[in-house]
Structures are given as C-alpha cells and as structure tokens.
Amino acid sequence: MDQGFEIDLEEADKAARYPGGSLAQAAELLRAPLSSLIINETFVQPGKLDEADRLMTTYPAWCAAIGQRLEQGCEVLDANAAALREIIALYRRVDGQG
C-alpha cells in the first residue's frame, strides 16, 4: 500500500541551502551575465552603416529582454529554494529533528 512519498532531507538540504546550495549556485550563475547584458553597449564606428544603426537600436532591447528573463528565472530558483527550506524545516520538526 502506498504510504505517500519519501524525501532525503540531506540531499534536499544540499539543494536548498543558502548560500552554497545547488539552487543558489544556479541562480548566481544565471545572474553573472546580467550586468553585461543590461549595460547599453554601443558599436560606434566612423562612418555610417544602416545595418549597424539598426543593430544599435535592437541590441539594447534584446539584451534587456534576455536580462529580464534571466532575472525572472533567478527569482523562481530563489523561491523554490526558500520553499524547499521551509519543507525541510517542517519535516525535521515533525520527525523531532529540529
């Protein structure tokens, strides 16, 4: 008969731990390029090229969009890690471990 599910609290703690857990590390890795993406870099060159002008108007918007997506992904990872920490604490209280 199915008794529910089991969780390895030590393994879950490795993922949820802050700082140093795998979820926190993943969020840090995703955040690393954000400052470079969000900075409005330009490709100023002598002369004028229509293609370069179009790129200069499109590139910053593309970088901002990618940056927003990365930040949203990091927020989701952070929220999952926080929820997992709460679940771990609850299981430990129920088991009399904490």
Contacts in CASP RR format, 6 or more apart in sequence:
PFRMAT RR
TARGET T0000
AUTHOR 0000-0000-0000
METHOD contacts of the structure
MODEL  1
MDQGFEIDLEEADKAARYPGGSLAQAAELLRAPLSSLIINETFVQPGKLD
EADRLMTTYPAWCAAIGQRLEQGCEVLDANAAALREIIALYRRVDGQG
7 87 0 8 1.000
7 91 0 8 1.000
9 88 0 8 1.000
9 91 0 8 1.000
9 92 0 8 1.000
9 97 0 8 1.000
12 84 0 8 1.000
12 87 0 8 1.000
12 88 0 8 1.000
13 88 0 8 1.000
14 21 0 8 1.000
14 22 0 8 1.000
15 21 0 8 1.000
15 22 0 8 1.000
15 23 0 8 1.000
15 81 0 8 1.000
15 84 0 8 1.000
16 23 0 8 1.000
16 81 0 8 1.000
16 82 0 8 1.000
16 84 0 8 1.000
16 85 0 8 1.000
16 88 0 8 1.000
17 24 0 8 1.000
17 85 0 8 1.000
18 24 0 8 1.000
18 81 0 8 1.000
18 85 0 8 1.000
21 81 0 8 1.000
23 77 0 8 1.000
23 78 0 8 1.000
23 80 0 8 1.000
23 81 0 8 1.000
23 84 0 8 1.000
24 77 0 8 1.000
24 78 0 8 1.000
24 81 0 8 1.000
26 77 0 8 1.000
27 73 0 8 1.000
27 74 0 8 1.000
27 77 0 8 1.000
27 78 0 8 1.000
27 81 0 8 1.000
30 70 0 8 1.000
30 73 0 8 1.000
30 74 0 8 1.000
30 77 0 8 1.000
31 70 0 8 1.000
31 71 0 8 1.000
31 74 0 8 1.000
33 70 0 8 1.000
34 67 0 8 1.000
34 70 0 8 1.000
34 71 0 8 1.000
37 63 0 8 1.000
37 64 0 8 1.000
37 66 0 8 1.000
37 67 0 8 1.000
37 70 0 8 1.000
38 63 0 8 1.000
38 64 0 8 1.000
38 67 0 8 1.000
39 63 0 8 1.000
40 60 0 8 1.000
40 63 0 8 1.000
41 59 0 8 1.000
41 60 0 8 1.000
41 63 0 8 1.000
42 56 0 8 1.000
43 52 0 8 1.000
43 55 0 8 1.000
43 56 0 8 1.000
43 59 0 8 1.000
45 52 0 8 1.000
89 98 0 8 1.000
92 98 0 8 1.000
END
